């Protein structure tokens, strides 16, 4: 039954522990909130994005302010802000005021309030670089909220404006206006099914730029990002037996973090110092904690049965995990030293795959409702619980750094793909549509390796 359902990290951990070895042997918050916007309000704040000035374009030679897809840089910014689910975005010409009467945003939704902020910008040439000087303006007072420079291109790459700079601008706007971190300058790691095996892949939050991260010709599962490095921990079978490895996304190199038993379901602490994971080296699945490099390993749980799928609290002093110690998979919370274990979930007979919000006490997880696997969110105290999805087939939920969006796997007609859910409003969008299927997502923090702001004043 476990191998057939193959849903959630508890099933992954138990199936790996019981069956993988035989199968493989046989097969071989620094910005102040400017506007009075509550983080969890469901309404979208109207924002204007105007065409950027390009009076200097003649000096830029062949530089064109658009991407290879034909998308204008202003349109990418507007789309980023729209996907945040925090804004209603109106595109206007430079200096233009919206016409009186009914106003529609870029998704043709009517706007019932006056736009509260305006984004303006100028492209110019600066010592061989194409610079976008972006300004965020309060529409009521016309006061400049911020002015920042972003590098879009250079003499060496005149026809390749940098998408990531626009993503960083979108995140700067989101943080300034709402107080919450944005998600535009993030990536999602996931497992993609290929004819050659199951490999780690990456995709931008907007569905652009899907790329392979491994080419091991084997099985890779359960990725988890290091919060401050371009590195992903995962379980890999490329060496024959399962190992917990760190994949360096810059060099492609692998570092073994744990071996022996079936190490799986890695989870980095928010400060990047610690790594929790499950392993069967003691005879059954238990939770272990080690330094992020795999050293100073210690066992955390001592319960008969299966303990797996740990996730850290934002403060790093507690973990939530799945255990079948009561007979069926339920969520439990323990201190970081393994003491004070308390059961969190009681509703239903299957709760699994928990992920603790990076900024609050909300824990998203998979639960069985009416014999279907759905997503739900529960407070760390267990007092508040809310169902998030319907239709079934849901697994592997993971929070975005804004603590508002969740990426998860949904199975439809036998095919698994990645979806993104706005937990506050319930808005859904499909992220992947790969032919082989995509699952086991993990959401990065802000991707520091990509270019960001090159100046601030």
C-alpha positions as CSV (number, residue, x, y, z in Angstrom):
1,X,0.0,0.0,0.0
2,X,2.8,2.4,0.9
3,X,4.7,1.8,-2.3
4,X,1.6,2.0,-4.4
5,X,0.4,5.4,-3.0
6,X,3.9,7.0,-3.0
7,X,2.6,10.2,-1.5
8,X,4.3,12.5,1.0
9,X,7.6,12.2,2.8
10,X,6.4,9.6,5.3
11,X,5.6,7.2,2.4
12,X,8.9,8.2,0.8
13,X,10.9,7.5,4.0
14,X,9.2,4.2,4.8
15,X,9.2,3.0,1.2
16,X,12.9,3.8,0.8
17,X,13.8,2.1,4.1
18,X,11.8,-1.0,3.3
19,X,12.3,-1.4,-0.4
20,X,14.9,0.8,-2.0
21,X,18.0,-1.2,-1.2
22,X,16.7,-4.4,-2.7
23,X,15.4,-2.6,-5.7
24,X,18.7,-0.7,-6.3
25,X,20.8,-3.8,-5.9
26,X,18.6,-5.5,-8.4
27,X,18.8,-2.6,-10.8
28,X,22.3,-1.4,-9.6
29,X,12.7,42.4,7.5
30,X,15.1,45.3,7.2
31,X,12.8,47.8,5.3
32,X,10.1,49.7,7.0
33,X,6.6,49.2,5.7
34,X,5.7,52.4,3.8
35,X,2.0,51.9,3.3
36,X,-0.6,50.7,5.8
37,X,-1.0,47.3,4.3
38,X,-1.6,44.3,6.5
39,X,0.4,41.2,5.6
40,X,-2.6,38.8,5.6
41,X,-5.2,41.0,4.0
42,X,-6.8,39.4,1.0
43,X,-7.2,42.5,-1.0
44,X,-4.7,43.5,-3.6
45,X,-3.1,47.0,-3.5
46,X,-3.4,48.9,-6.8
47,X,0.0,49.9,-8.2
48,X,0.9,51.6,-11.4
49,X,3.9,50.5,-13.6
50,X,4.7,53.0,-16.3
51,X,6.9,52.6,-19.4
52,X,10.5,53.3,-18.5
53,X,12.3,56.2,-20.1
54,X,14.8,55.2,-22.7
55,X,16.1,58.5,-24.1
56,X,19.6,57.2,-24.0
57,X,18.9,54.1,-26.2
58,X,20.8,55.5,-29.2
59,X,23.9,55.4,-27.1
60,X,23.2,51.9,-26.0
61,X,23.8,50.6,-29.5
62,X,22.0,47.3,-30.1
63,X,20.5,47.0,-26.6
64,X,16.8,46.4,-26.7
65,X,14.7,46.7,-23.5
66,X,13.1,43.4,-23.9
67,X,13.9,39.7,-23.3
68,X,14.4,36.9,-25.8
69,X,10.8,35.9,-25.3
70,X,9.7,39.3,-26.6
71,X,8.5,40.3,-23.1
72,X,9.1,44.0,-22.3
73,X,11.0,44.6,-19.0
74,X,8.1,46.6,-17.6
75,X,5.8,43.7,-18.4
76,X,8.0,41.3,-16.5
77,X,7.9,43.6,-13.5
78,X,4.1,43.9,-13.7
79,X,3.8,40.2,-13.9
80,X,6.1,39.6,-10.9
81,X,4.0,42.0,-8.8
82,X,0.8,40.4,-10.0
83,X,2.0,36.9,-9.1
84,X,2.8,38.0,-5.6
85,X,-1.0,38.1,-5.0
86,X,-0.4,41.4,-3.1
87,X,-1.0,43.9,-5.9
88,X,-3.3,44.8,-8.7
89,X,-1.0,46.2,-11.4
90,X,-2.0,48.8,-14.0
91,X,0.3,49.4,-17.0
92,X,0.5,53.1,-18.0
93,X,2.5,55.2,-20.4
94,X,5.3,57.4,-19.0
95,X,3.7,60.2,-17.0
96,X,0.2,59.2,-17.9
97,X,-2.6,59.2,-15.3
98,X,-5.2,56.5,-15.4
99,X,-8.4,57.5,-17.1
100,X,-11.4,58.3,-14.9
101,X,-14.0,55.6,-14.6
102,X,-13.6,51.8,-14.5
103,X,-10.0,50.8,-14.2
104,X,-8.8,47.2,-14.9
105,X,-5.5,45.6,-13.9
106,X,-3.3,43.5,-16.2
107,X,-5.5,40.4,-15.4
108,X,-8.6,42.4,-16.4
109,X,-9.8,42.6,-12.7
110,X,-11.7,45.8,-11.8
111,X,-10.0,48.1,-9.4
112,X,-12.2,49.8,-6.8
113,X,-9.6,52.1,-5.1
114,X,-7.1,54.7,-6.2
115,X,-3.6,53.3,-7.0
116,X,-1.3,53.8,-4.0
117,X,2.1,53.6,-5.6
118,X,3.7,54.2,-9.0
119,X,6.9,52.6,-10.4
120,X,8.9,54.7,-12.8
121,X,12.3,54.2,-14.3
122,X,15.0,55.4,-16.7
123,X,17.5,53.3,-18.7
124,X,20.9,54.8,-19.2
125,X,24.5,53.9,-20.1
126,X,27.1,53.9,-17.3
127,X,30.7,52.9,-18.1
128,X,29.8,50.0,-20.3
129,X,26.7,48.9,-18.3
130,X,23.0,49.3,-19.0
131,X,21.5,50.6,-15.8
132,X,17.8,50.8,-14.8
133,X,17.3,53.6,-12.3
134,X,14.0,52.6,-10.7
135,X,11.8,54.9,-8.5
136,X,8.9,53.9,-6.3
137,X,6.5,56.9,-5.8
138,X,3.6,57.5,-3.4
139,X,0.8,58.6,-5.8
140,X,-1.0,60.7,-3.2
141,X,1.9,62.8,-2.0
142,X,4.1,62.3,-5.1
143,X,7.0,61.6,-2.7
144,X,9.7,59.3,-3.8
145,X,9.7,56.2,-1.5
146,X,13.0,54.8,-2.9
147,X,15.4,55.1,-5.9
148,X,17.6,52.2,-6.7
149,X,19.8,51.1,-9.6
150,X,19.7,47.7,-11.2
151,X,22.2,46.4,-13.9
152,X,20.3,45.0,-16.9
153,X,23.1,44.5,-19.4
154,X,26.6,45.4,-20.4
155,X,28.8,46.1,-23.5
156,X,29.6,42.4,-23.5
157,X,25.9,41.3,-23.5
158,X,24.0,44.2,-25.2
159,X,21.1,42.0,-26.3
160,X,20.5,40.1,-23.1
161,X,18.8,42.2,-20.4
162,X,19.0,40.5,-17.0
163,X,15.7,39.1,-15.9
164,X,17.0,38.6,-12.3
165,X,17.5,42.3,-11.8
166,X,13.8,42.9,-12.5
167,X,12.9,40.1,-10.1
168,X,15.0,41.8,-7.4
169,X,13.2,45.1,-8.1
170,X,9.9,43.4,-7.7
171,X,11.0,41.9,-4.4
172,X,12.2,45.3,-3.2
173,X,8.9,46.8,-4.0
174,X,7.0,44.0,-2.3
175,X,9.1,44.3,0.9
176,X,8.8,48.1,1.0
177,X,5.1,48.2,0.5
178,X,4.0,45.2,2.5
179,X,6.8,44.4,4.9
180,X,7.0,40.8,3.6
181,X,9.8,39.3,1.6
182,X,9.1,38.8,-2.0
183,X,9.5,35.6,-4.0
184,X,10.4,36.8,-7.5
185,X,14.2,36.4,-7.0
186,X,13.8,32.8,-5.9
187,X,14.1,29.3,-7.5
188,X,12.4,26.0,-6.9
189,X,14.3,22.8,-6.8
190,X,12.3,19.6,-7.7
191,X,12.6,16.1,-9.0
192,X,11.9,15.5,-12.6
193,X,11.2,12.1,-14.0
194,X,13.2,11.3,-17.1
195,X,13.9,8.2,-19.1
196,X,17.4,8.1,-17.6
197,X,16.1,8.3,-14.0
198,X,14.9,10.9,-11.6
199,X,17.1,14.0,-11.6
200,X,17.2,17.3,-9.7
201,X,16.0,20.3,-11.7
202,X,15.5,24.0,-11.0
203,X,12.8,26.5,-12.2
204,X,12.2,30.2,-11.5
205,X,9.1,31.1,-9.4
206,X,7.4,32.3,-12.6
207,X,7.9,29.1,-14.5
208,X,10.8,30.5,-16.6
209,X,14.3,29.0,-16.9
210,X,13.8,25.4,-16.1
211,X,17.2,23.7,-16.1
212,X,18.8,20.4,-14.9
213,X,20.8,20.5,-11.7
214,X,22.1,16.8,-11.8
215,X,22.7,14.3,-14.5
216,X,23.5,11.2,-12.5
217,X,21.5,8.7,-14.4
218,X,20.0,7.5,-11.2
219,X,17.4,8.5,-8.6
220,X,17.4,11.8,-6.6
221,X,14.7,12.6,-4.1
222,X,13.7,15.0,-1.3
223,X,15.6,18.2,-2.1
224,X,16.1,21.0,0.5
225,X,17.8,24.3,0.0
226,X,20.5,25.6,2.2
227,X,19.1,29.1,3.2
228,X,22.2,31.1,2.3
229,X,24.1,29.1,-0.3
230,X,23.5,27.9,-3.8
231,X,23.4,24.3,-2.5
232,X,20.7,21.7,-2.2
233,X,20.7,18.7,0.1
234,X,18.9,15.5,-1.2
235,X,19.0,11.8,-1.2
236,X,20.8,10.2,-4.1
237,X,21.2,6.6,-5.2
238,X,24.0,7.2,-7.8
239,X,26.5,5.3,-5.6
240,X,24.3,2.2,-5.4
241,X,23.1,2.7,-1.9
242,X,21.2,5.8,-0.7
243,X,23.3,8.7,0.5
244,X,22.4,12.2,1.8
245,X,24.4,14.6,-0.4
246,X,24.8,18.3,-1.0
247,X,24.7,19.4,-4.6
248,X,26.7,22.6,-5.3
249,X,24.6,24.4,-8.0
250,X,27.6,26.4,-9.2
251,X,30.1,23.6,-9.8
252,X,27.7,20.6,-9.9
253,X,29.9,18.8,-7.3
254,X,28.5,16.4,-4.7
255,X,29.4,16.3,-1.0
256,X,28.3,13.3,1.0
257,X,26.6,14.4,4.2
258,X,25.3,11.0,5.6
259,X,25.4,7.4,4.5
260,X,24.4,4.1,6.0
261,X,20.8,3.1,6.6
262,X,18.5,5.2,4.3
263,X,19.1,8.9,5.0
264,X,16.3,10.9,3.6
265,X,14.0,14.0,4.0
266,X,16.8,16.6,4.8
267,X,15.7,19.9,6.3
268,X,18.1,22.9,7.0
269,X,17.5,25.1,10.0
270,X,16.7,28.7,9.1
271,X,20.1,30.0,10.2
272,X,21.8,27.4,7.9
273,X,23.9,25.8,10.7
274,X,22.0,22.6,11.2
275,X,20.5,19.8,9.1
276,X,17.8,17.4,10.3
277,X,17.0,14.2,8.4
278,X,15.6,10.7,8.9
279,X,17.7,7.5,8.8
280,X,17.1,3.8,9.4
281,X,20.7,3.1,10.5
282,X,19.4,2.2,14.0
283,X,17.0,-0.4,12.6
284,X,13.9,1.8,12.1
285,X,13.4,5.3,10.8
286,X,14.5,8.0,13.4
287,X,15.2,11.7,13.2
288,X,18.9,12.8,13.4
289,X,20.4,16.3,13.6
290,X,23.9,17.2,12.4
291,X,25.9,20.3,11.3
292,X,25.1,21.5,7.8
293,X,28.2,19.7,6.6
294,X,27.1,16.4,8.2
295,X,29.4,16.5,11.2
296,X,28.5,16.3,14.9
297,X,25.6,13.9,14.1
298,X,23.3,12.9,16.9
299,X,20.1,10.9,17.2
300,X,17.0,12.9,18.1
301,X,14.1,10.4,18.4
302,X,13.9,7.0,20.1
303,X,10.5,5.6,19.2
304,X,9.5,2.2,17.7
305,X,8.2,2.6,14.2
306,X,8.8,5.4,11.7
307,X,9.8,9.0,12.6
308,X,10.6,11.1,9.5
309,X,10.1,14.3,7.5
310,X,11.5,16.9,10.0
311,X,11.0,20.7,9.6
312,X,12.5,23.5,11.7
313,X,10.6,26.3,13.4
314,X,11.7,29.8,12.4
315,X,13.6,30.2,15.6
316,X,15.4,26.9,15.3
317,X,14.4,25.7,18.8
318,X,11.7,23.2,17.7
319,X,11.0,20.7,14.9
320,X,7.8,19.2,13.5
321,X,8.0,15.7,12.1
322,X,5.8,12.7,11.1
323,X,5.5,9.6,13.3
324,X,3.4,6.5,13.3
325,X,4.0,5.8,17.0
326,X,0.3,6.1,17.6
327,X,-0.6,3.6,14.8
328,X,-1.0,5.9,11.9
329,X,1.0,8.9,10.6
330,X,0.5,12.0,12.7
331,X,2.5,15.2,13.2
332,X,4.5,15.7,16.4
333,X,6.6,18.6,17.7
334,X,9.7,18.3,19.8
335,X,12.4,20.6,21.1
336,X,15.6,20.8,19.1
337,X,17.3,18.5,21.6
338,X,14.5,15.9,21.2
339,X,12.8,16.4,24.5
340,X,9.2,17.5,25.2
341,X,7.6,15.6,22.3
342,X,4.0,16.5,21.8
343,X,1.4,15.3,19.3
344,X,0.2,18.1,17.1
345,X,-2.5,16.5,14.8
346,X,-5.4,14.3,15.8
347,X,-7.9,14.9,13.0
348,X,-8.0,12.1,10.5
349,X,-5.8,9.0,10.3
350,X,-3.1,10.3,8.1
351,X,-1.1,13.6,8.5
352,X,2.3,13.9,7.0
353,X,4.8,16.0,5.1
354,X,4.8,19.1,7.3
355,X,6.7,22.3,6.6
356,X,6.9,25.1,9.2
357,X,6.4,28.6,7.8
358,X,9.7,30.6,7.8
359,X,8.0,33.6,9.3
360,X,5.1,32.4,11.5
361,X,3.7,29.5,13.6
362,X,1.7,28.1,10.6
363,X,2.5,24.6,9.5
364,X,1.4,23.3,6.2
365,X,0.9,19.6,5.7
366,X,-0.8,16.8,3.9
367,X,-3.8,15.2,5.4
368,X,-6.3,12.6,4.3
369,X,-9.8,14.0,3.9
370,X,-12.6,11.8,2.5
371,X,-10.0,9.3,1.4
372,X,-8.1,12.0,-0.6
373,X,-4.8,13.6,0.1
374,X,-5.3,17.4,0.6
375,X,-3.3,20.3,2.0
376,X,-4.1,21.9,5.3
377,X,-2.5,24.4,7.6
378,X,-2.4,24.2,11.4
379,X,-1.0,26.5,14.0
380,X,2.0,25.3,16.0
381,X,-0.2,25.2,19.1
382,X,-2.8,23.0,17.3
383,X,-5.7,25.4,18.0
384,X,-6.2,26.7,14.5
385,X,-6.6,24.3,11.5
386,X,-7.8,25.1,8.0
387,X,-8.2,23.0,4.9
388,X,-6.5,24.5,1.8
389,X,-7.3,22.3,-1.2
390,X,-10.0,20.1,-2.7
391,X,-9.9,17.4,-5.4
392,X,-7.2,15.3,-3.9
393,X,-3.8,14.2,-5.2
394,X,-1.8,16.7,-3.2
395,X,1.6,16.1,-1.6
396,X,5.0,17.6,-0.7
397,X,3.9,21.2,0.3
398,X,6.8,23.6,0.9
399,X,6.5,27.3,1.9
400,X,7.9,30.2,0.0
401,X,10.1,32.7,1.9
402,X,7.1,35.1,2.2
403,X,5.2,32.6,4.4
404,X,2.2,33.2,2.1
405,X,2.7,30.9,-0.9
406,X,3.2,27.2,-1.0
407,X,4.5,25.0,-3.8
408,X,3.3,21.5,-3.9
409,X,2.8,18.4,-6.1
410,X,-0.6,17.6,-7.5
411,X,-1.4,14.3,-9.3
412,X,-4.0,14.6,-12.0
413,X,-4.8,11.8,-14.5
414,X,-1.7,9.9,-13.3
415,X,0.7,12.8,-13.9
416,X,2.4,14.8,-11.1
417,X,3.1,18.5,-11.7
418,X,4.0,21.4,-9.5
419,X,1.5,24.0,-8.4
420,X,1.7,27.2,-6.4
421,X,-1.0,28.1,-3.9
422,X,-1.6,31.5,-2.2
423,X,-2.7,30.3,1.2
424,X,-4.4,33.6,2.1
425,X,-6.7,33.9,-1.0
426,X,-6.7,30.3,-2.3
427,X,-5.4,31.4,-5.8
428,X,-3.8,28.5,-7.6
429,X,-1.4,28.4,-10.6
430,X,0.3,25.5,-12.3
431,X,4.1,25.9,-12.4
432,X,5.3,22.9,-14.5
433,X,4.0,20.8,-17.3
434,X,6.8,18.4,-18.0
435,X,6.0,15.2,-19.9
436,X,7.6,12.9,-17.4
437,X,6.2,14.5,-14.3
438,X,7.6,16.8,-11.6
439,X,7.4,16.4,-7.8
440,X,9.3,16.8,-4.4
441,X,9.6,20.7,-4.7
442,X,11.7,22.9,-2.4
443,X,11.6,26.7,-2.4
444,X,14.8,28.6,-2.1
445,X,15.3,31.9,-0.3
446,X,16.4,34.9,-2.3
447,X,19.0,33.6,-4.8
448,X,22.0,35.6,-3.9
449,X,24.2,34.2,-6.7
450,X,22.2,36.1,-9.3
451,X,22.8,39.8,-9.9
452,X,21.0,42.2,-7.7
453,X,20.9,45.9,-7.1
454,X,24.1,47.6,-8.0
455,X,23.5,50.8,-6.1
456,X,21.1,52.4,-3.6
457,X,20.5,55.9,-2.5
